[in-house]
Amino acid sequence: MTAIDNDVIVVGAGAAGLRATTDLHHAGCDVVCLEARDRVGGRLLSIPTPEGVLDLGATWFWDGEHRVADLAAGSDAAPFPQDLHGDTLVHESRGVRRLRGNLIDQPAWRFGHGAAHLTTTMADALPTALLRTDSPVRAVRSTGDAIVVESGDTTLRARHVVIAVPPALALSHIDFGDALPDALVRLARATPVWMGAITKVVAVYERPFWRAEGLAGAALSRVGPLQEIHDMTGPDDLPAALFGFSPPQHSGASQLRAKVTDQLRTLFGTQAAAPVRLVVHDWRHERWTSPPGVETLLDHTLFGHPAYRRPALDGRLFWASTETAAAFAGHIEGALAAGEAAAAAVLASRTPAPQHTTATTLTDRAR
């Protein structure tokens, strides 16, 4: 086994982990980031297609989310506003209703080069040695004066560790021994994984034909399988696409595709029945995002729980994922904020506390 000494080990190279790693590196820490996948980004997943880039994970950010906005501006992510023009469709068992205006989309921003452009840009700005992909962590232990992290056949030692993956995922894949408090273990195991149980479906077309019909591409459905649908068309109408979210399905992928195609035909007409491309991504099958049984984790009030802002393992373990963020939990902004907060907490813990001395005044001496 090879022993490597670091100041901080960050587990996970999504937006939170990369933000923490970047901030710690800039502060002069000897930091290494371990990522289980062969890519960075986590739930920022963008795939290239002949029609354009498709976001299969995070899609939007909103006004007031300055961390994402600053990162997008600095990474040339080419943000553009979500199109809001047109009417909304409501899909019910008795038929389809058309309601005036876009009633489900709010003003938001999209990423012209895909959301994952944010995290690839962050990763590219780091020294190569700081980021290790294909490095799943299997154990984290405290030895009192250090943290020991086991990844593959390598053992790493550090003063601190930042867990930048969903807490439930960490408890599912990482052996912490019996060192974590029972209450924290219960909290982490019960905290939902944002979008972890959702299937995202993207239907790509030659052109956004629904716009010519005065539709926003926005729909709500009580029938399914997609419960909500949005316009995912890019700049200059490329790619022309609709996307939707489906809750966990018991049917297979081919059955789901057939059901989605039927639903799109019902809502948007015959042109919707023949997409150029239909991409289905079930996040439950992402081993490094969703733990087994992720669909049973439903208490979203646990997001941003105060316990996640208290370090564990003798003050050496810090949490950082969008689920642990005090604000914007579930958003890219929340992930960045969580990574930023974890890095700041690590740095604060490394700074010696000021020594308080009792000042002696002339009056005191005279007594």
N, C-alpha and C positions, 0 to 999 in steps of 0.2 A: 504494500500500500504506500502511495506517495503522499507525503505531508506537505501542504502548502499553506503558508501564513498570509493572511489578509487582515485589513482593518474591518471590512464589511463584505458579507456575501449577500447578494440579492437573488432571490429565487423567483424566476419568472421575468420574461422579457416582453411583456405587453406594455401598454402605455404607462402604467403605474411603475413597473419595474425599471423601464428605461428612463423615466423621469427621475426616479430615486438614484439610479446609477449615474446619470449625468450630473445631478446636483452634487453627489458625493465626490465624484471624480474632479469636478471643478473646485471643490473645497480642499482638494489635496489628499483625499483618502485613497488608500490602496484598496480598490473595490473590484470585485468580479461578479458578473451576472450570469447565472446558470439558467438555461432555457431547455425544457424537455423536448420541444418540437425542433424540427429542422429549419424553422423560420422564426422571425420575431413577429410581434403584433398581437398575439392572443386573439381576442375577439374582433380585432380590426383585420378583416380578411377580404382582400380585393383580388379578383381573378381577371386576367386579360382575356378577352374574346375578340374575334374579328370585328364584332359590332362595337366594342368599347369595353371599358373596365366596369365590372359588376361588383358591388359591395355585398358580400354575403353575411357580414356581421354589422358592425356599427355603420350607420348611414348618415346621420345628421349631427349638427351642433346648432346652438341657438344664441341669439343676442344675449349679452351678459356673461357668456362663458369665455372670459378673456384669455385663459390659458390656451384653450384650443385655437382661438382666433390668432393669438400671437404665434403659436406653433405652425398653424396653417400658412400664415404670411411668411414666416421664415423658411418654410420647407417648399415653397412654390407649389402648394397643394391645389392652387387654382379654385378657391371656393366660389360657389355661385348659389343664388337663392333658389329654394324649392319653388317650383311653379304652383301657384294656388288658384289659377283661373279655372272656371268651369263648375259644373254641378256635381252633387254627390249622389251615389246610388245606395239604396238600402235593400238588402237581399233577405227576404223572409220566406217562410214556407208557402205563403199564399201568392208570392210573386215578387217583382222588383218595383220599387218606387224610386222616383227621381225627385230629389229635393234641390231647391235653388241654392247655388253657392257651394263652396267647399267647406263642409261643416266638420271635417275631422283633422285637416292639416292646419298647422300653425306656421307662421313665418319662421323659416329655418334655413340653414345653409348646408349645402352638399359639397363634396370634394371632387373637383374635376378630374384628378388623377387617382381617385379612390382613397378611402380613409386610411388604408395601410401605408400610403405614401408618408403619412406622419411618422409612423414608427420606423419605417425603413430609413427615413432621413435622420431620425434620432440615433439609430444604431450605426449608420454610416459615419456619424460625427464622432463616435467613440473610438479609442484605440482598439485595434483588432483583438488584442490579448484580453481585454476586459469582458468580452462577450463570448460565451461558450454555448452553442446550440447542441442538440442531441445529448443533453446532459440532465436527465431527470434526477431529482433529488429523492432519495429513499429514506433518509434518516437525518434528524437534527437533534443533537444532544448538547446539554450544558455540562461543562466540567468545573463550573464555579468561576474560573478565571477566563474562560473562553467558550466559544460555541464550536462544536464539531459537526461538520456537514458531510454526509456520505453521498457521493454521486458516482454511479458505476463502480470502477475499481479505484477511485480516487477519494482520499479523505482530505478535507480542507478544514483549516482552523481559522477562526476569526474572532474578533472582539464582539461583533454584533452581526445579526442576520435580519434581513428584511424579507418577509413572506409576502410577495407581490402576486399572489394567485388567490382565487376565491377561498375563503376560510374552509368551506365544506370540502373543497377539492384537496386542500392541504391536509386536512384530517383524514381524508380517504387514502392518500398516496404516501404520506410522509409519516414515519414512525418517530414520534416525539417521546417514546417511553411513557413514563408516568409523571413526567415533569410539569405538564400543564395543569392548572387548577381544573377541577371537575366542572365548575360553572363555565369556564371558558371553553372547555371541550364541548359541553352541551350547546353553548351558544354557536360555536363555529359549525358544528354538525347540522344545526337547524337553520342557519342563514342561507336563504336562497342564492342561487347563482343567476345573476341577471341574464335573462334570455337563454339560460342553459337548457331549458326544456322545450325551446321553441324550434320549429322548422321554418326556415325562410325560403320562399319560392320566388324566383325571378323569371318572368316570361318576356322574352325579347322579340320584337317585331321589326319589320322593315321601316315602319314609320309610326308615329304616335297618332293613329287614326281617331282615337277617342276625342282628341282636342278639336278636330274639325266638326265633331258632333256636339260641341259645347260641354263636354264632360271633363272633369278634373282628373279622372283616373283614380278617384277616391271612392271607396265603397266600404260599407259595414255589412256584415253578414251574420244572421242568426242560424244559417243553414250549414255553412262551411263547405269544404274544409278550411279555407282561408277566412279568418274572422275579420280581418281588415286588409284593405288593399290601397296602395299608394302609387302615384306616378314616380317612376325612377328614371325618367328620360334625362339624358345628359345635355351638355351644351350643344347647340346646333343640331338638336334632335338625335344625337348619337351617344350612347345607344338609345333606341326607343324601347322603353320597357315599363312594365308594371311589376310591382312586387307585393307580396303579402306574407302574413304570419299565420302559421297553423299551430294549434296546441298539439300535444303528443297524439300520435295516430297509432292504431293497432294494425292498420293495413300496411302492406308492403309498399316499396317505393313506386313500383309500376302502377299499383292501384291508386296511390295518392296522385300520381301524375294524371291519370285518367279523370279522377274526381276534380282536380284543379282545372283541367281543360274544359270539362263540362260546366264548371262554375263560371269560368271566364266567358264562355259562350253565352250562358244565361244572362250575365251582367252586361257584357259589352258587344254582343252580337257575333255573327259568324266569323268576322275577321279575327276575333280573339281566339278562335278555336284552333288556329294553325300558327303558333309562334315559331319563329326561326330557331329559337333555342329555349328550352325550359330547364332551369337549373334548380335543383332541390338540395338544400343543405340542412340536415337534421343535427342541431348542436348537441343533442343527447349522445351522439356517437363520437363526439370530440373528446377523446380520453383525457386530454390535458386541459379541458375546460369544465366538463361536467362529471361529477361523481355518480356512481350507480344510485338510482332512485332520485335523481335530481328533480323529477316531476312532482315528488311529494313534498318538496321544500316550498312552502307557500306563504310564510309569515314575513312579508316585506317590511314590516315595522322593525325588524332586526337590523336593517341596513343602517350603517353609521352608528351602531351601538357604542356607548362610551367606553365599554371594555376594550374595544379595538384601539383606543387611543392610549391605553396603558401598556407599557412594555411588559413582556413575560420573560420567563427563564432568567431570573435574577437581573432583570432590566436590560437584557441583551437581545430580545426578540421583539421586532416591530412589525405591525401589520400594514399592508399597503395594497389594496385593490379597490375597485370602484364600489364594492359592497361595503367597505369599511369607511368610506368617505363621510365626513360630517355634513357635507353639502354636495348636491349634484350626484348622489349615489345612483349608479346605473348608467351614467353618461360618461363619455370620454373625459369631460371636464372633471368628473368625480375621480376617475382613475389618476389623472394628472395631479389633482389636488392631494390625493392620498399618497402618491409617491413623493410629492414635494414635502408633505407633512412628516412622512417617515424619515426622509433624509434630514430634515431640520431637527427632528427628535434625536436621531443618532448623533448629530453634530453637537447638540446641546448636552447630551450625556457624556461626551468626550471632553467637554470644557470643564476644568476644575471650578468648583463653586468658590465664589469670592470669600476670603477669610474675613470674618468680622472681628475687629479689634476695638477695644474700648478706648476712646480718645481721652487723653488726660489734659485737662484745661489748667490755666494758670491758677484759677480759683481752687481746683482740686489740690494743686501742689501747696497752696497757701494754707490749707486746712491742717 
